[in-house]
Structures are given as C-alpha cells and as structure tokens.
Amino acid sequence: MIAPISWNLAWGLVGAGTALASRPLAFVGRPMGGVLIAIGLAGLASPALADQNVLTADNGTVQCVASAKDLTRISLAGDQFASVSKISTGNPAEDFKIVNEPVRGDIYISVPDGFPRAAISFFGTTRKGYVYKFVCQVRGQEAEQVFVANEAIASDRARDWELRTSPEDAAVRLAQAMYRGEPIEGYDMRASVLEPVRIGPLEVQQVGEWRGAELKGLVLKVRNTGRATQDLDETVLAARGSLAFMTPVSAIGPGEETAVYLIQSSGGR
C-alpha cells in the first residue's frame, strides 16, 4: 500500500517574466523512488488502453473503430446526441443500426453478421448544435467504446477548473493531479512519447502531456546514466517559459530514474 503524499514545498525561481513570476514555484516531495514512475506513468496511459478517446471540433471528422461482432458505444463529453443521419442501402446485410440511448444521450452501433464493408460512416448532430462526421473501421470481436470531446467544450471546462483558484494554486493542483494520475475535467491527457535527449549525464524523455485551457503539464522521465548522484535542478530541466517545476526527489543516484513535472502556459489548443 502506497503512503499518502506529503508535500514539502520549496519555493524557487522558475519562468521569470511569466504570469507566475510573482510567486514562482518549485516543488520537492518526499522521496518515493521508482514508485513514482509506477503511479504517474501507468495512471497516464491507462485511459488510452481500454477505450478510444478522440478530440475533435465542430464539423470535424471522428476516426474510430466499430466492433464487427458486438456493440459500439459512442459518448460525447459534456454533450449528447440529438440526431444521427446515415444512408440506408435497402439491403439488410449491408445496413448497420444506430440506437440513441435517451438517458445519457449516447448512441450504440451494431453491424449484421457478415457485414461486407470495411468501414461505416454517418453524421451526428448534438444538443449543443455541433455536427460531427464519423468514419469507423469495422473490426474486432469485443465491444468498443468511443469517447468524443469537443475542443471548445473541453477548453471551457478546463478553464473553469483553472479559474477556481489563483494561477499559482492551479499550477500546484495540476502537478499533484498529474502525479496521482487523476483525470482533470476538460483536460486532454496524452501519452506523448518523444525521443530521449541527454543533458549531461541525465537522459530526459517526455512521456506524457496534460493540456488544458491556459495551462499544460509535461511528464518527463529522467534517468541518471552517470556514476555519481545528480541533483534535479529546475534551471537545467525546466524549459524556458515553464511556470512550475516539481519532482518528488531532489537527486537521483547512478542508474536510478524518476519523473519530473513541468507546468507551462498552453499557448492555446
């Protein structure tokens, strides 16, 4: 069982000249070693493994997968389906069915046995007035779930979350949520893996991104490839324009790795 996080906040200079320059942030938590990677990175990746999460915009196209043998559920974040438009071929073997579930406003799709087409397509109109085109590849035996978020709706919900507290406190809450792997209303959580780079003896790799309305958080995996213990210094690891820097350990020994969390201005979606 993992002990509750106990934050020991150390204040230092990060991102001078930014919106948070009056109270710049640097955090150091109680050392957790490799446990941090298991919590932070596994929590980030888990939503993408089980379901399909798609970010779109009004009049956008949603690419997805529809089950060939079971039901496919499509759900809209912060919205509901009002109507669905599709072409009927008149041949039952080539027509797929769409049922609108009235309580949550989701739709459920099924295709007949031996469905000959590789993909299905249709248009959906939402109760908030958005229109999406859906193109779904038909494959697989298991039921599928597709969660669709509209950039405009997500941005409004993320901004509401950010405005509940001061910019400084919002950065703190974002860093803590990232550490725990907790979803944030309106935030787009991506397993954004980039090629590792070397900063002296440290190997640094971006492995995740949380993007909101005004803030975004980057999850970095840092490994010490050297023979001596290395301090985790925000002046080295925090990119220009970073608003906050957090690490649960102040230094890592040879061969050890940990995660570093950077909070930056999102610069819009």
KELUM-461795 format. One record per atom (N, C-alpha, C): x, y, z; residue in three letters. Coordinates in steps of 0.1 Angstrom, whole numbers, padded with zeros to 4 digits, always signed. Atoms other than C-alpha are relative to their C-alpha. Last residue first. Example, Ala and Ser with C-alpha at 12.3 -4.5 7.8 and 13.67 -1.06 7.14 Angstrom:
2
-0009-0011+0000ser/+0137-0011+0071ser/-0008+0011+0008ser/+0009-0012+0000ala/+0123-0045+0078ala/+0009+0012+0000ala/
//
This chain:
269
+0000+0014+0004arg/-0051+0244-0281arg/+0004-0001-0014arg/+0012+0003+0008gly/-0040+0278-0268gly/+0001-0015-0004gly/-0001-0007+0013gly/-0005+0288-0257gly/-0012-0003-0009gly/+0004+0008+0011ser/-0006+0261-0230ser/+0001+0006-0014ser/+0011-0006+0007ser/+0014+0281-0205ser/-0004-0009-0012ser/-0003-0011+0009gln/+0037+0257-0187gln/-0013+0006-0005gln/+0012-0007+0003ile/+0038+0232-0158ile/+0003+0013-0009ile/-0001-0014+0003leu/+0067+0208-0157leu/-0014+0006-0003leu/+0012-0006+0005tyr/+0066+0175-0139tyr/+0002+0015-0002tyr/+0000-0014-0003val/+0097+0154-0133val/-0012+0006-0007val/+0008-0008+0009ala/+0096+0116-0131ala/+0002+0015+0005ala/+0011-0005-0007thr/+0123+0093-0116thr/-0008+0008-0010thr/+0008-0009+0008glu/+0152+0072-0127glu/-0012+0004+0009glu/+0014-0002-0005glu/+0181+0055-0110glu/-0008+0009-0010glu/+0009+0010+0004gly/+0212+0041-0127gly/-0014+0002+0004gly/-0004+0007+0013pro/+0236+0062-0107pro/-0010-0011-0003pro/-0013+0006+0001gly/+0218+0081-0079gly/+0002-0007-0013gly/+0001+0014+0004ile/+0189+0105-0082ile/+0014-0005-0001ile/-0012+0006+0007ala/+0186+0139-0065ala/-0003-0014-0003ala/-0009-0011+0004ser/+0159+0162-0051ser/+0012-0004-0007ser/-0013+0002-0006val/+0131+0136-0052val/+0009+0012-0004val/+0001+0006-0014pro/+0094+0140-0057pro/+0013-0003+0006pro/-0006+0013+0000thr/+0100+0165-0086thr/-0002-0006+0014thr/+0002+0008-0012met/+0080+0196-0094met/+0007-0013-0003met/-0009+0012+0001phe/+0087+0226-0117phe/-0002-0009+0013phe/-0002+0007-0012ala/+0063+0255-0123ala/+0008-0013-0003ala/+0006-0007-0011leu/+0057+0282-0148leu/+0003-0007+0013leu/+0007+0008-0010ser/+0079+0270-0176ser/-0004+0008+0012ser/+0015-0003+0000gly/+0086+0297-0202gly/-0007-0009+0010gly/+0004-0014-0001arg/+0121+0284-0210arg/-0015+0002-0001arg/-0002-0007+0012ala/+0124+0247-0204ala/-0004+0015+0002ala/+0012-0007+0004ala/+0127+0233-0169ala/+0003+0009-0012ala/+0011+0009+0005leu/+0154+0206-0166leu/-0012+0008-0005leu/-0005+0008+0011val/+0186+0227-0161val/-0011-0007-0007val/-0007-0008+0009thr/+0174+0256-0140thr/+0005-0008-0012thr/+0010-0005+0010glu/+0149+0232-0124glu/+0007+0010-0010glu/+0000-0015-0001asp/+0178+0213-0109asp/-0010+0005-0010asp/+0010-0004+0010leu/+0175+0176-0102leu/-0003+0014+0002leu/+0011-0008-0005asp/+0208+0169-0084asp/-0010+0003-0011asp/+0002-0013+0008gln/+0229+0141-0098gln/-0012+0007+0007gln/+0013-0005-0002thr/+0245+0112-0078thr/-0002+0014-0006thr/+0001-0008-0013ala/+0277+0100-0094ala/-0015+0004+0001ala/-0006+0008-0011arg/+0285+0073-0120arg/-0002+0007+0014arg/-0014-0002-0005gly/+0264+0087-0148gly/+0004-0009+0011gly/-0008+0010+0007thr/+0233+0074-0167thr/+0015+0001+0005thr/-0014-0003-0003asn/+0209+0091-0143asn/+0009-0011-0007asn/-0008+0011-0005arg/+0174+0087-0157arg/+0014+0004+0001arg/-0014-0004-0001val/+0147+0113-0161val/+0008-0011+0006val/-0007+0011-0007lys/+0112+0106-0173lys/+0015+0003+0000lys/-0013+0004+0005leu/+0094+0138-0181leu/+0005-0012+0008leu/-0005+0010-0008val/+0056+0145-0177val/+0014-0005-0006val/-0009+0010+0006leu/+0046+0177-0192leu/+0005-0009+0010leu/-0010+0007-0008gly/+0017+0198-0179gly/+0007-0010-0008gly/-0002+0013+0004lys/-0004+0224-0198lys/+0011-0006+0009lys/-0012+0007-0005leu/-0020+0255-0186leu/+0001-0013-0007leu/-0011-0009-0001glu/-0044+0281-0201glu/+0013-0006+0005glu/+0003-0012+0007ala/-0072+0260-0215ala/+0012+0009+0001ala/+0013-0007-0004gly/-0060+0225-0206gly/-0002+0012-0008gly/+0003-0013+0006arg/-0034+0201-0219arg/-0013+0005+0004arg/+0014-0004-0004trp/-0019+0172-0200trp/-0002+0014-0005trp/+0004-0014+0000glu/+0012+0157-0217glu/-0015+0001+0004glu/+0014-0003-0001gly/+0031+0124-0213gly/-0003+0015+0000gly/+0009+0012+0001val/+0063+0106-0218val/-0015+0003+0001val/+0014-0003-0003gln/+0089+0133-0224gln/-0009-0012-0003gln/+0009+0004+0011gln/+0124+0118-0222gln/-0014+0005+0004gln/+0013-0006-0002val/+0154+0131-0203val/-0009-0004-0012val/+0008+0003+0012glu/+0187+0111-0200glu/-0014+0004+0003glu/+0014+0003-0001leu/+0209+0128-0174leu/-0007-0003-0013leu/+0002+0014-0003pro/+0247+0125-0175pro/-0015-0004+0001pro/-0011+0005-0009gly/+0250+0159-0192gly/-0002-0015+0002gly/-0005-0013-0006ile/+0216+0168-0206ile/+0011-0004+0010ile/-0010+0001-0011arg/+0209+0139-0230arg/+0003+0015+0005arg/-0011-0009+0003val/+0177+0137-0251val/+0009-0001+0012val/-0008-0006-0011pro/+0151+0110-0252pro/+0011+0009-0005pro/-0013+0006-0001glu/+0128+0107-0283glu/+0008+0006+0012glu/-0010-0006+0009leu/+0093+0118-0276leu/+0013-0007+0002leu/-0013+0005-0002val/+0063+0100-0260val/+0009+0005-0011val/-0008-0007+0010ser/+0030+0119-0258ser/+0015-0004+0002ser/-0012+0006-0002ala/+0007+0096-0238ala/+0009+0004-0011ala/-0006+0007+0011arg/-0020+0122-0239arg/+0013-0007+0004arg/-0011+0008-0005met/-0044+0136-0214met/+0006-0009-0011met/-0003+0011+0010asp/-0067+0163-0228asp/+0013-0007+0005asp/-0014+0001+0005tyr/-0080+0184-0199tyr/+0001-0012-0009tyr/-0003-0009+0012gly/-0117+0194-0197gly/+0014-0002-0005gly/+0012-0003+0009glu/-0123+0179-0162glu/+0005+0010-0011glu/+0005-0014-0003ile/-0090+0167-0148ile/-0010+0004-0010ile/+0005-0008+0011pro/-0082+0130-0147pro/-0004+0013+0005pro/+0014-0003+0000glu/-0061+0117-0118glu/-0004+0008-0012glu/+0006+0006+0011gly/-0027+0101-0124gly/-0015+0002-0001gly/+0009+0011-0004arg/-0016+0108-0089arg/-0006-0007-0012arg/-0008+0010-0008tyr/+0015+0128-0100tyr/-0009-0012+0003tyr/-0009+0007+0010met/-0005+0146-0128met/+0007-0011+0008met/+0009+0010+0007ala/-0032+0155-0102ala/+0008-0008-0010ala/+0004+0011-0009gln/-0005+0170-0079gln/-0009-0010-0007gln/-0012+0009-0003ala/+0011+0190-0107ala/-0004-0012+0008ala/-0003+0007+0012leu/-0023+0204-0118leu/+0012-0010+0002leu/+0010+0011+0001arg/-0032+0213-0083arg/+0002-0008-0012arg/-0002+0010-0011val/+0000+0232-0078val/-0010-0011-0002val/-0012+0007+0004ala/-0004+0250-0112ala/+0004-0011+0011ala/+0004+0009+0011ala/-0039+0259-0102ala/+0012-0008-0005ala/+0006+0011-0006asp/-0026+0273-0069asp/-0005-0010-0011asp/-0010+0008-0007glu/-0003+0296-0087glu/-0006-0013+0006glu/-0009+0007+0009pro/-0029+0307-0112pro/+0011-0008+0007pro/-0010-0009+0006ser/-0053+0315-0083ser/+0009-0007-0010ser/-0011-0005-0010thr/-0081+0291-0076thr/+0009+0010-0008thr/+0005+0002-0013arg/-0114+0280-0093arg/+0010+0005+0011arg/+0004-0013-0006leu/-0102+0296-0125leu/-0006-0002+0014leu/-0011-0009-0003glu/-0083+0266-0137glu/-0003+0012+0008glu/-0009+0007-0010trp/-0112+0242-0134trp/+0011+0009+0004trp/+0008-0001-0012asp/-0135+0267-0153asp/+0008-0007+0012asp/-0001-0014-0005arg/-0108+0270-0179arg/-0008+0002+0013arg/-0013-0001-0006ala/-0107+0232-0183ala/+0002+0014+0006ala/+0000+0007-0013arg/-0144+0231-0187arg/+0013+0000+0006arg/+0008-0008-0009asp/-0144+0259-0214asp/+0000-0008+0014asp/-0007-0012-0004ser/-0115+0242-0232ser/-0007+0008+0010ser/-0011+0004-0009ala/-0132+0208-0232ala/+0008+0013+0005ala/+0006+0003-0013ile/-0164+0224-0247ile/+0011-0004+0010ile/+0006-0012-0006ala/-0144+0242-0274ala/-0006-0003+0013ala/-0011-0009-0005glu/-0121+0212-0282glu/-0006+0012+0007glu/-0001-0011+0009asn/-0151+0188-0285asn/+0010+0010+0006asn/+0000-0013-0006ala/-0145+0155-0267ala/+0001+0011-0010ala/-0003-0012+0009val/-0155+0122-0281val/-0001+0013+0008val/+0003-0013-0007phe/-0154+0090-0261phe/+0005+0012-0008phe/-0006-0012+0006val/-0156+0058-0282val/-0004+0012+0008val/+0005-0013-0006gln/-0163+0025-0265gln/+0008+0011-0006gln/-0008-0012+0001glu/-0160-0009-0283glu/-0007+0012+0006glu/+0007-0013+0000ala/-0175-0043-0277ala/+0010+0011+0000ala/+0005-0006-0012glu/-0152-0072-0285glu/-0008+0013-0002glu/+0010+0008-0005gln/-0148-0093-0317gln/-0007+0007+0012gln/-0001+0005-0014gly/-0127-0070-0338gly/-0013-0007+0005gly/-0008+0012-0003arg/-0132-0050-0370arg/+0000-0003+0015arg/+0008+0011-0006val/-0153-0023-0387val/+0010-0012+0002val/-0005+0013+0006gln/-0133+0009-0393gln/-0007-0011+0008gln/-0004+0011-0009cys/-0154+0039-0382cys/+0004-0012-0007cys/-0005+0011+0009val/-0158+0072-0400val/+0006-0010+0008val/-0007+0011-0006phe/-0179+0097-0380phe/+0004-0010-0012phe/+0000+0011+0010lys/-0187+0132-0393lys/+0007-0012+0007lys/-0012+0008+0002tyr/-0195+0156-0365tyr/-0003-0010-0011tyr/+0002+0011+0010val/-0221+0184-0361val/+0014-0007-0002val/-0012+0004+0008tyr/-0223+0207-0331tyr/-0003-0012-0009tyr/+0000-0005+0013gly/-0256+0223-0320gly/+0013-0003-0008gly/-0006-0013-0001lys/-0254+0219-0282lys/+0003+0006-0014lys/+0010-0009-0006arg/-0279+0190-0285arg/+0006+0014+0002arg/+0001+0001-0014thr/-0256+0172-0309thr/-0010+0010+0006thr/+0003-0014-0004thr/-0258+0164-0346thr/-0003-0001+0015thr/+0007-0002-0013gly/-0242+0132-0357gly/-0001+0014+0003gly/-0001-0013-0006phe/-0232+0123-0393phe/-0008+0000+0013phe/+0013-0007-0002phe/-0226+0088-0407phe/+0003+0013+0006phe/-0001-0015-0001ser/-0198+0065-0419ser/-0014+0006+0002ser/+0014-0006+0000ile/-0192+0027-0417ile/+0002+0015+0002ile/+0002-0012-0009ala/-0159+0010-0426ala/-0015+0004-0001ala/-0011-0001-0009ala/-0146-0023-0442ala/-0002+0012+0010ala/-0008-0012+0002arg/-0179-0032-0458arg/+0011+0002+0011arg/-0010+0000+0011pro/-0192-0067-0462pro/+0009+0012+0000pro/+0001-0013+0005phe/-0211-0072-0428phe/+0012+0002-0010phe/-0005+0000+0014gly/-0210-0110-0424gly/-0001+0014-0007gly/-0010+0010+0003asp/-0231-0108-0393asp/+0004+0000-0015asp/+0004+0014+0001pro/-0250-0076-0390pro/+0011-0009-0003pro/+0000+0004+0014val/-0235-0043-0377val/-0004-0015-0001val/-0003+0014+0003ser/-0242-0027-0344ser/-0001-0003-0015ser/+0000+0004+0014ile/-0240+0009-0332ile/+0002-0015+0000ile/-0005+0014+0001tyr/-0250+0023-0298tyr/-0001-0005-0014tyr/+0005+0008+0010ile/-0255+0061-0293ile/+0007-0014+0000ile/-0010+0008+0008asp/-0251+0081-0262asp/-0007-0007-0011asp/-0002-0006+0014gly/-0276+0108-0250gly/+0011-0007-0008gly/-0013-0007+0001arg/-0272+0098-0213arg/+0002+0007-0013arg/-0003-0005-0013val/-0309+0090-0206val/+0013+0007+0000val/+0006-0013-0003pro/-0322+0087-0242pro/+0005+0006+0013pro/+0003+0003-0014glu/-0299+0059-0256glu/-0005+0013+0006glu/-0003-0012-0009asn/-0299+0066-0293asn/-0006-0004+0013asn/+0010-0002-0010val/-0298+0033-0313val/+0004+0011+0009val/-0004-0009-0010ile/-0278+0030-0346ile/-0012+0003+0009ile/+0010-0006-0008lys/-0281+0000-0369lys/+0006+0010+0010lys/-0003+0000-0015phe/-0258-0010-0397phe/-0011+0007+0007phe/+0004-0011-0008asp/-0271-0018-0432asp/+0004-0002+0014asp/-0010-0011+0002glu/-0252-0041-0457glu/-0004+0012+0009glu/-0014+0005-0002ala/-0269-0074-0449ala/+0010+0011+0000ala/-0003+0002-0014pro/-0303-0057-0445pro/+0014-0005+0003pro/-0004+0014-0002asn/-0301-0044-0481asn/+0003-0003+0014asn/+0011+0008+0003gly/-0321-0012-0485gly/+0003-0015+0000gly/-0002+0007+0013thr/-0289+0007-0487thr/-0012-0007-0004thr/+0005+0014+0000ser/-0299+0031-0459ser/+0002-0006-0014ser/+0007+0005+0012ile/-0278+0063-0457ile/-0004-0014+0002ile/-0008+0010+0008lys/-0270+0079-0424lys/-0008-0005-0012lys/+0005+0001+0014ser/-0281+0108-0402ser/+0010-0010-0008ser/-0011+0007+0008val/-0279+0108-0364val/-0006-0002-0014val/+0004+0007+0011ser/-0299+0131-0341ser/+0012-0006-0007ser/+0014-0004+0003ala/-0297+0149-0308ala/-0006-0008-0011ala/+0004+0001+0014phe/-0265+0132-0295phe/-0015+0005+0000phe/+0008+0012+0004gln/-0255+0145-0261gln/-0003+0000-0014gln/+0010-0002+0010asp/-0229+0169-0247asp/-0008-0013-0002asp/+0007-0012-0002gly/-0203+0174-0219gly/-0011+0003-0010gly/-0004-0006-0012ala/-0181+0146-0233ala/-0007+0014+0001ala/-0005-0014+0002leu/-0199+0129-0261leu/+0002+0006+0014leu/+0005-0010-0011ser/-0204+0091-0259ser/+0007+0013-0002ser/-0007-0013+0002ile/-0201+0065-0287ile/-0007+0010+0009ile/+0006-0012-0007arg/-0209+0029-0278arg/+0008+0012-0003arg/-0009-0011-0001thr/-0201+0000-0302thr/-0007+0012+0006thr/+0004-0014+0000leu/-0219-0032-0297leu/+0011+0010+0000leu/+0007-0004-0013asp/-0206-0067-0306asp/-0004+0015-0002asp/+0009+0011-0006lys/-0194-0087-0336lys/-0008+0004+0012lys/+0007+0008+0011ala/-0177-0063-0361ala/-0009-0010+0006ala/-0001+0014-0001ser/-0169-0037-0334ser/-0008-0007-0011ser/+0013+0005-0004ala/-0166-0001-0346ala/+0001-0016+0001ala/+0002+0014+0004val/-0132+0016-0347val/-0013-0005+0006val/+0002+0010-0011cys/-0128+0053-0348cys/-0001-0014-0005cys/-0005+0013+0005gln/-0119+0084-0369gln/-0001-0010+0012gln/-0005+0009-0011val/-0140+0114-0359val/+0003-0013-0006val/+0002+0014+0003thr/-0143+0141-0386thr/+0006-0008+0011thr/-0012+0009+0001gly/-0147+0177-0376gly/-0004-0014-0003gly/-0002+0004+0014asn/-0177+0200-0384asn/+0012-0009-0002asn/+0012-0001+0008asp/-0174+0214-0348asp/+0003-0002-0015asp/+0006-0014+0000ala/-0141+0203-0333ala/-0013+0000-0008ala/+0005-0005+0013thr/-0125+0170-0323thr/-0005+0014+0001thr/+0002-0014-0001leu/-0106+0152-0296leu/-0003+0005-0013leu/-0002-0008+0012val/-0109+0114-0296val/-0004+0014+0003val/+0003-0014-0004asn/-0106+0089-0268asn/+0004+0009-0012asn/-0005-0010+0010gln/-0109+0052-0278gln/-0004+0014+0005gln/+0010-0006+0009asp/-0112+0028-0249asp/+0007+0010-0010asp/+0013+0007+0000ala/-0092+0003-0228ala/-0010+0006-0010ala/-0002+0014+0003leu/-0055+0013-0235leu/-0014-0007-0001leu/-0001+0002+0014ala/-0060+0051-0238ala/+0000-0015-0004ala/+0013-0003+0007pro/-0074+0055-0203pro/+0001-0004-0015pro/+0011+0010-0001ser/-0044+0036-0187ser/-0013+0004-0008ser/+0002+0008+0012ala/-0015+0057-0200ala/-0013-0008+0000ala/+0002-0008+0012leu/-0015+0085-0175leu/-0004-0009-0012leu/+0013-0008-0001gly/-0021+0064-0144gly/-0003+0008-0013gly/+0011+0010+0002ala/+0007+0040-0155ala/-0013+0007+0000ala/+0000+0004+0014leu/+0031+0069-0159leu/-0011-0010-0003leu/+0002-0011+0009gly/+0024+0087-0126gly/-0002-0005-0014gly/+0013-0008-0002ile/+0019+0058-0103ile/-0002+0009-0011ile/+0012+0009+0001ala/+0045+0033-0115ala/-0013+0007+0001ala/+0002+0003+0014ile/+0070+0061-0122ile/-0012-0009-0001ile/+0006-0011+0007leu/+0066+0074-0087leu/-0003-0003-0014leu/+0014+0000-0002val/+0072+0041-0070val/-0007+0011-0008val/+0006+0005+0012gly/+0107+0041-0085gly/-0015-0001+0001gly/-0008+0009+0009gly/+0120+0064-0058gly/-0008-0005-0012gly/+0008+0012+0002met/+0094+0079-0034met/+0007-0010-0009met/-0005+0010+0010pro/+0113+0107-0019pro/-0008-0012-0001pro/-0007+0010-0008arg/+0090+0132+0000arg/+0005-0011-0010arg/+0008+0008-0009gly/+0081+0160-0024gly/+0008-0010+0008gly/-0008+0012-0003val/+0102+0188-0039val/-0009-0008+0010val/+0005+0009-0011phe/+0083+0216-0055phe/+0010-0012+0001phe/-0007+0012+0002ala/+0094+0247-0075ala/-0003-0009+0012ala/+0001+0013-0007leu/+0071+0275-0080leu/+0011-0010-0003leu/-0004+0011+0008pro/+0073+0312-0090pro/+0001-0013+0009pro/-0002+0011-0009arg/+0053+0336-0069arg/+0004-0013-0008arg/+0001-0006-0014ser/+0054+0370-0086ser/+0001-0011+0011ser/-0013-0005-0004ala/+0067+0354-0118ala/+0000+0005+0014ala/-0002+0004-0014leu/+0036+0334-0122leu/+0012+0005+0006leu/+0012-0004-0008ala/+0023+0351-0154ala/+0002-0004+0015ala/+0012+0006+0004thr/+0058+0347-0169thr/-0011+0005+0009thr/+0007-0007+0011gly/+0087+0370-0166gly/-0013-0006-0005gly/+0001-0014-0002ala/+0108+0346-0147ala/-0006+0007-0011ala/+0008-0007+0010gly/+0099+0310-0156gly/-0001+0015+0004gly/+0003+0007+0012val/+0110+0292-0124val/-0008+0009-0009val/+0002-0008+0012leu/+0127+0308-0094leu/-0002-0009-0012leu/-0012-0005+0007gly/+0124+0289-0061gly/-0004+0006-0013gly/+0003-0011+0010trp/+0099+0279-0034trp/+0013+0004-0006trp/-0011-0008+0000ala/+0103+0245-0016ala/-0002+0011-0011ala/-0001-0010+0010leu/+0071+0228-0008leu/+0012+0009+0002leu/-0009-0009-0006asn/+0074+0196+0013asn/+0003+0011-0010asn/-0008-0010+0008trp/+0044+0177+0001trp/+0008+0009+0009trp/-0002-0011-0009ser/+0033+0145+0019ser/+0009+0010-0006ser/-0011-0009+0003ile/+0018+0120-0004ile/+0001+0011+0010ile/+0004-0013+0005pro/-0002+0093+0012pro/+0011+0010-0003pro/+0003-0010-0010ala/+0016+0060+0017ala/-0005+0013-0006ala/-0008-0012+0001ile/+0014+0034-0010ile/-0005+0010+0010ile/+0008-0012+0000met/+0000+0000+0000met/+0009+0012+0000met/
//
